């Protein structure tokens, strides 16, 4: 195995362990992150997509050696890899038609070995490509943009409007970061109010909503909301800007809350280079599979009040939200959020190394730290 293959294998093993640990943490209803309830449940779906993508990338190395990560940035694969994976997903069926079936390939490989006393490199690569394409075609990967889904519907008794919880995902092309978005939206569209809200301001039991629903529940706005989600998913846009754009672009949608979960940066010994202190200490961890650190940030912006619509003889203005940005907290103000949380997940062995070096306070300042040990996650250390 070449040094580049060894490096790739170490990276895939480390990120796989990190995502497995994050999945354990998200599914544990005793974890502090589970206080967000639905956020944790939704995040599990996107972690599964990431795991599927990394499995595909790992298989892809069997016939394509090109794979790059953002060593000095996010620690995740660069955006080009995400685009290539999505392109392969779309072309998978067509390309599979041009590759022999697995049984046929195995028979040809056995025949080649018997006749030539050598291993058939081309046939092995064809088999690897076939297995990869089957994986990509059937798997739910983390695409550059993952379309919105409605996962909850209820009614606000005060406004007598239905509200939806909608989520979508994006892989930022400039920072190489996977992100998850969730929004709580009230809908004042007359058709939706009459269809979903009863006379006593409850959800109409006869509406027959089978959740989750692909896209926004309001069919009149679903396509335009898809477009909005794709155009307003960049990491460079603050949650306050995205929420404000959403409020302005849709007269009858009223965003009450927007959350963004930013996964990363990811640190791996001997591979990533974005923090020399962390890298140097992780390099001392005895077992390479434990020499990593995964961080993520949860951002939230919410509406503190709604300015009611105004209708006059010469002009009118729809209802508008006033979003709360916590200017008393410099970091919250910089991020454009009402509140934020920074989390770090690290194996016990790696945490011990950081602790022994006296670096835990320096590295984990402002972070909630979660330690992965024997398949369990310990928080509030």
C-alpha positions as CSV (number, residue, x, y, z in Angstrom):
1,X,0.0,0.0,0.0
2,X,1.4,3.4,-1.0
3,X,1.8,6.2,1.5
4,X,-1.1,8.2,-0.1
5,X,-3.3,5.1,0.2
6,X,-2.3,4.7,3.9
7,X,-3.1,8.4,4.5
8,X,-6.5,8.0,2.9
9,X,-7.2,4.9,4.9
10,X,-6.3,6.6,8.1
11,X,-8.5,9.6,7.2
12,X,-11.5,7.4,6.3
13,X,-11.2,5.4,9.5
14,X,-11.0,8.5,11.6
15,X,-14.0,10.3,10.0
16,X,-16.0,7.1,10.1
17,X,-15.3,6.8,13.9
18,X,-16.2,10.5,14.4
19,X,-19.5,10.2,12.5
20,X,-20.4,6.9,14.3
21,X,-19.7,8.7,17.6
22,X,-21.8,11.7,16.6
23,X,-24.6,9.4,15.6
24,X,-24.5,7.8,19.1
25,X,-24.5,11.2,20.7
26,X,-27.5,12.4,18.6
27,X,-29.6,9.3,19.3
28,X,-29.0,9.5,23.1
29,X,-32.0,11.2,24.7
30,X,-29.9,11.9,27.8
31,X,-27.5,14.0,25.8
32,X,-27.6,17.8,26.2
33,X,-28.1,18.2,22.5
34,X,-31.4,16.2,22.7
35,X,-33.0,19.1,24.5
36,X,-33.6,20.4,21.0
37,X,-35.5,17.2,20.3
38,X,-36.5,17.4,16.6
39,X,-33.1,19.0,15.7
40,X,-31.3,16.0,17.0
41,X,-33.6,13.6,15.1
42,X,-33.3,15.5,11.9
43,X,-29.5,15.8,12.2
44,X,-29.3,11.9,12.4
45,X,-30.7,11.8,8.8
46,X,-27.9,14.1,7.5
47,X,-25.2,12.2,9.4
48,X,-26.4,9.0,7.7
49,X,-26.1,10.8,4.3
50,X,-22.5,11.8,5.2
51,X,-21.7,8.3,6.2
52,X,-23.0,7.0,2.9
53,X,-21.0,9.6,1.0
54,X,-17.8,8.6,2.8
55,X,-18.5,5.0,2.2
56,X,-18.8,5.8,-1.6
57,X,-15.6,7.9,-1.6
58,X,-13.7,5.1,0.1
59,X,-14.9,2.6,-2.6
60,X,-14.1,5.1,-5.3
61,X,-10.4,4.9,-4.5
62,X,-10.5,1.3,-5.8
63,X,-10.5,2.7,-9.4
64,X,-9.9,6.4,-9.0
65,X,-7.0,7.7,-6.9
66,X,-8.1,11.4,-6.9
67,X,-9.5,12.4,-3.6
68,X,-8.7,15.7,-1.8
69,X,-9.7,17.1,1.6
70,X,-9.5,20.6,2.9
71,X,-6.5,20.0,5.1
72,X,-6.0,23.6,6.3
73,X,-9.7,24.4,6.5
74,X,-12.7,22.3,7.3
75,X,-11.0,18.9,7.4
76,X,-13.9,17.6,5.1
77,X,-13.6,16.7,1.4
78,X,-13.3,19.6,-1.0
79,X,-16.4,20.6,-2.8
80,X,-15.2,19.1,-6.1
81,X,-15.5,15.6,-4.6
82,X,-19.1,16.3,-3.6
83,X,-20.0,17.5,-7.1
84,X,-18.3,14.4,-8.6
85,X,-20.3,12.1,-6.3
86,X,-23.6,13.8,-7.2
87,X,-22.7,13.6,-10.9
88,X,-21.9,9.8,-10.6
89,X,-25.2,9.3,-8.8
90,X,-27.1,10.8,-11.8
91,X,-25.1,8.8,-14.3
92,X,-24.9,5.5,-12.3
93,X,-27.6,3.6,-14.1
94,X,-26.2,4.4,-17.6
95,X,-22.6,3.6,-16.5
96,X,-23.7,0.3,-14.9
97,X,-25.2,-0.8,-18.2
98,X,-21.7,-0.6,-19.7
99,X,-20.0,-2.8,-17.0
100,X,-20.4,-6.6,-16.9
101,X,-22.4,-8.1,-14.0
102,X,-20.4,-9.1,-10.9
103,X,-20.7,-12.9,-11.6
104,X,-19.3,-12.3,-15.1
105,X,-16.4,-10.2,-13.8
106,X,-15.5,-12.8,-11.2
107,X,-15.4,-15.5,-13.8
108,X,-13.2,-13.4,-16.0
109,X,-10.9,-12.6,-13.1
110,X,-10.6,-16.3,-12.1
111,X,-9.8,-17.2,-15.8
112,X,-7.2,-14.4,-16.1
113,X,-5.4,-15.6,-12.9
114,X,-5.3,-19.2,-14.0
115,X,-4.0,-18.3,-17.5
116,X,-1.6,-15.5,-16.7
117,X,-0.6,-16.3,-13.0
118,X,-1.2,-12.6,-12.3
119,X,-3.9,-10.4,-10.8
120,X,-6.1,-8.7,-13.4
121,X,-5.8,-5.0,-12.5
122,X,-8.3,-3.8,-15.1
123,X,-10.9,-6.3,-14.1
124,X,-10.4,-5.5,-10.4
125,X,-11.0,-1.8,-11.2
126,X,-14.1,-2.6,-13.2
127,X,-15.4,-4.6,-10.2
128,X,-14.6,-1.7,-7.9
129,X,-16.3,0.8,-10.1
130,X,-19.4,-1.4,-10.4
131,X,-19.7,-1.8,-6.6
132,X,-19.2,1.9,-6.2
133,X,-21.9,2.9,-8.7
134,X,-24.3,0.4,-7.1
135,X,-23.6,2.1,-3.8
136,X,-24.0,5.6,-5.2
137,X,-27.2,4.8,-7.1
138,X,-28.9,3.2,-4.0
139,X,-27.5,5.4,-1.3
140,X,-28.8,8.7,0.1
141,X,-25.7,10.8,-0.2
142,X,-24.9,14.3,1.1
143,X,-25.5,16.2,-2.2
144,X,-24.4,19.8,-2.8
145,X,-28.0,20.8,-2.0
146,X,-30.6,18.6,-0.3
147,X,-34.2,19.7,-1.0
148,X,-36.5,20.8,1.8
149,X,-38.8,18.4,3.7
150,X,-41.7,19.3,6.0
151,X,-41.5,17.2,9.2
152,X,-44.0,18.8,11.5
153,X,-47.3,20.7,11.1
154,X,-49.3,22.4,13.8
155,X,-51.3,25.5,14.5
156,X,-50.4,28.6,16.5
157,X,-53.6,29.3,18.5
158,X,-52.7,33.0,18.9
159,X,-52.3,33.8,15.2
160,X,-54.6,31.0,14.0
161,X,-52.1,30.1,11.4
162,X,-50.7,26.7,10.5
163,X,-47.0,26.4,11.0
164,X,-44.4,24.0,9.5
165,X,-41.0,22.7,10.6
166,X,-39.0,22.3,7.4
167,X,-35.4,21.2,7.0
168,X,-32.8,21.1,4.2
169,X,-29.1,20.6,3.7
170,X,-26.2,22.1,1.8
171,X,-22.5,21.5,1.4
172,X,-20.8,24.9,1.2
173,X,-18.5,25.1,-1.8
174,X,-16.1,27.8,-0.5
175,X,-15.6,26.6,3.1
176,X,-16.1,22.8,2.3
177,X,-18.6,22.5,5.2
178,X,-21.7,20.3,5.4
179,X,-24.6,22.3,6.9
180,X,-28.2,21.5,8.1
181,X,-31.0,24.1,8.1
182,X,-34.3,24.0,10.0
183,X,-37.0,26.6,9.9
184,X,-40.3,27.1,11.8
185,X,-42.7,29.0,9.4
186,X,-46.2,30.2,9.9
187,X,-48.3,30.3,6.8
188,X,-51.0,32.9,6.4
189,X,-52.1,31.8,2.9
190,X,-55.9,31.8,2.8
191,X,-56.1,28.3,1.2
192,X,-53.8,26.7,3.8
193,X,-55.5,28.4,6.7
194,X,-58.9,27.2,5.6
195,X,-57.6,23.7,4.9
196,X,-55.6,23.2,8.0
197,X,-57.1,25.3,10.8
198,X,-60.3,24.4,12.6
199,X,-62.7,26.9,14.1
200,X,-61.2,26.4,17.5
201,X,-57.7,27.1,16.2
202,X,-56.5,23.5,16.0
203,X,-55.0,21.3,13.3
204,X,-57.8,19.9,11.1
205,X,-57.7,16.1,11.7
206,X,-59.3,15.6,8.3
207,X,-56.4,17.2,6.5
208,X,-54.8,13.8,6.1
209,X,-51.1,14.9,6.2
210,X,-48.7,12.0,5.9
211,X,-45.4,13.3,7.3
212,X,-42.7,13.8,6.2
213,X,-43.7,15.7,3.1
214,X,-41.1,16.3,0.4
215,X,-40.8,20.1,0.0
216,X,-42.8,22.8,1.7
217,X,-46.3,21.7,2.6
218,X,-47.9,24.6,0.8
219,X,-48.0,23.4,-2.9
220,X,-48.3,26.9,-4.3
221,X,-45.0,27.9,-2.7
222,X,-43.1,24.6,-2.8
223,X,-41.0,25.2,-5.9
224,X,-40.1,28.8,-5.1
225,X,-39.2,27.7,-1.5
226,X,-36.9,25.0,-3.0
227,X,-35.2,27.7,-5.1
228,X,-34.9,30.0,-2.1
229,X,-33.3,27.3,0.1
230,X,-30.7,26.6,-2.6
231,X,-29.8,30.2,-3.2
232,X,-29.6,31.2,0.5
233,X,-27.6,28.3,1.9
234,X,-24.1,29.7,1.7
235,X,-22.0,29.7,4.9
236,X,-21.1,33.3,4.2
237,X,-24.7,34.3,4.8
238,X,-25.6,34.8,8.4
239,X,-28.7,33.2,9.8
240,X,-30.1,36.8,10.4
241,X,-29.6,37.5,6.7
242,X,-31.2,34.2,5.5
243,X,-34.2,34.7,7.8
244,X,-34.6,38.3,6.7
245,X,-34.4,37.3,3.0
246,X,-37.0,34.6,3.7
247,X,-39.3,37.1,5.4
248,X,-39.0,39.5,2.4
249,X,-39.3,36.9,-0.4
250,X,-42.6,35.3,0.8
251,X,-45.4,37.6,1.9
252,X,-47.5,34.7,3.4
253,X,-44.6,32.8,5.1
254,X,-43.6,34.1,8.4
255,X,-40.2,32.7,9.7
256,X,-40.4,32.4,13.5
257,X,-37.1,30.5,14.0
258,X,-34.2,29.4,11.9
259,X,-31.5,27.0,13.0
260,X,-28.3,26.1,11.2
261,X,-26.0,23.3,12.2
262,X,-22.5,23.6,10.8
263,X,-20.5,20.4,10.9
264,X,-16.8,20.9,11.3
265,X,-13.9,21.6,11.4
266,X,-12.7,18.0,11.7
267,X,-9.1,17.4,13.0
268,X,-7.2,14.2,12.2
269,X,-3.6,13.5,13.3
270,X,-1.0,13.7,10.5
271,X,-3.7,14.7,7.9
272,X,-5.3,18.1,8.8
273,X,-3.2,21.2,9.3
274,X,-5.6,23.9,10.5
275,X,-4.5,24.0,14.2
276,X,-0.8,23.1,14.9
277,X,-1.5,22.8,18.7
278,X,-4.3,20.2,18.2
279,X,-2.4,18.4,15.4
280,X,0.9,18.1,17.4
281,X,-1.0,16.6,20.4
282,X,-3.2,14.3,18.4
283,X,0.0,12.9,16.8
284,X,1.0,11.6,20.2
285,X,-2.2,9.5,20.5
286,X,-1.1,5.8,20.5
287,X,-3.9,4.4,18.3
288,X,-4.5,6.3,15.0
289,X,-8.3,5.5,15.1
290,X,-8.6,7.6,18.2
291,X,-6.5,10.6,17.0
292,X,-9.3,12.9,15.9
293,X,-11.5,15.7,17.0
294,X,-14.9,16.7,15.5
295,X,-16.5,20.1,16.2
296,X,-19.8,21.6,15.2
297,X,-21.8,24.8,15.8
298,X,-25.6,25.2,16.3
299,X,-26.8,28.7,15.4
300,X,-30.3,30.1,16.1
301,X,-32.2,33.2,15.1
302,X,-35.7,33.9,16.2
303,X,-38.4,36.5,15.7
304,X,-39.0,38.6,18.8
305,X,-42.1,40.3,17.4
306,X,-44.1,40.7,14.2
307,X,-45.1,44.0,12.7
308,X,-48.7,43.6,11.5
309,X,-49.6,44.1,7.9
310,X,-50.7,47.6,6.9
311,X,-53.2,48.2,4.1
312,X,-53.8,51.8,3.0
313,X,-55.4,53.5,0.1
314,X,-52.1,54.2,-1.7
315,X,-49.8,51.5,-0.4
316,X,-49.7,48.4,1.7
317,X,-47.1,46.4,3.5
318,X,-47.3,42.7,4.5
319,X,-46.5,41.5,8.1
320,X,-42.8,41.5,8.8
321,X,-40.7,39.9,11.5
322,X,-38.3,41.6,13.8
323,X,-35.4,39.2,14.4
324,X,-33.4,39.3,17.6
325,X,-29.6,39.4,17.3
326,X,-27.9,39.2,20.7
327,X,-25.6,42.3,20.5
328,X,-24.6,41.9,24.2
329,X,-22.6,38.8,23.1
330,X,-19.9,39.8,20.6
331,X,-19.6,36.4,19.1
332,X,-23.4,36.1,18.7
333,X,-23.4,39.5,17.1
334,X,-20.6,38.5,14.7
335,X,-22.4,35.4,13.7
336,X,-25.8,37.2,13.3
337,X,-27.7,35.0,15.7
338,X,-29.9,35.2,18.8
339,X,-27.9,32.3,20.3
340,X,-25.3,29.7,19.4
341,X,-23.7,26.6,20.8
342,X,-20.3,25.1,20.0
343,X,-19.7,21.4,20.5
344,X,-16.7,19.1,20.4
345,X,-16.6,15.3,20.2
346,X,-13.3,13.6,21.0
347,X,-12.2,10.0,21.9
348,X,-11.2,9.5,25.5
349,X,-7.6,8.7,24.6
350,X,-7.2,11.9,22.6
351,X,-8.8,13.9,25.4
352,X,-6.4,12.4,27.8
353,X,-3.5,13.5,25.6
354,X,-4.8,17.1,25.5
355,X,-5.4,17.1,29.2
356,X,-1.9,15.8,29.9
357,X,-0.5,18.6,27.7
358,X,-2.6,21.2,29.7
359,X,-4.4,22.4,26.6
360,X,-8.0,21.5,27.3
361,X,-9.0,25.0,28.5
362,X,-7.2,26.7,25.6
363,X,-8.7,24.4,22.9
364,X,-12.2,23.9,24.3
365,X,-12.9,27.5,25.5
366,X,-16.6,28.2,24.7
367,X,-17.2,24.5,23.7
368,X,-19.5,21.9,25.2
369,X,-17.2,18.8,25.2
370,X,-18.4,15.3,24.7
371,X,-16.0,12.3,25.2
372,X,-16.5,9.1,23.3
373,X,-15.5,6.1,25.4
374,X,-16.4,2.4,24.8
375,X,-19.2,3.2,22.5
376,X,-20.8,5.8,24.8
377,X,-20.7,9.6,25.0
378,X,-19.9,11.4,28.2
379,X,-20.9,15.1,28.3
380,X,-20.4,18.0,30.6
381,X,-16.8,17.2,31.4
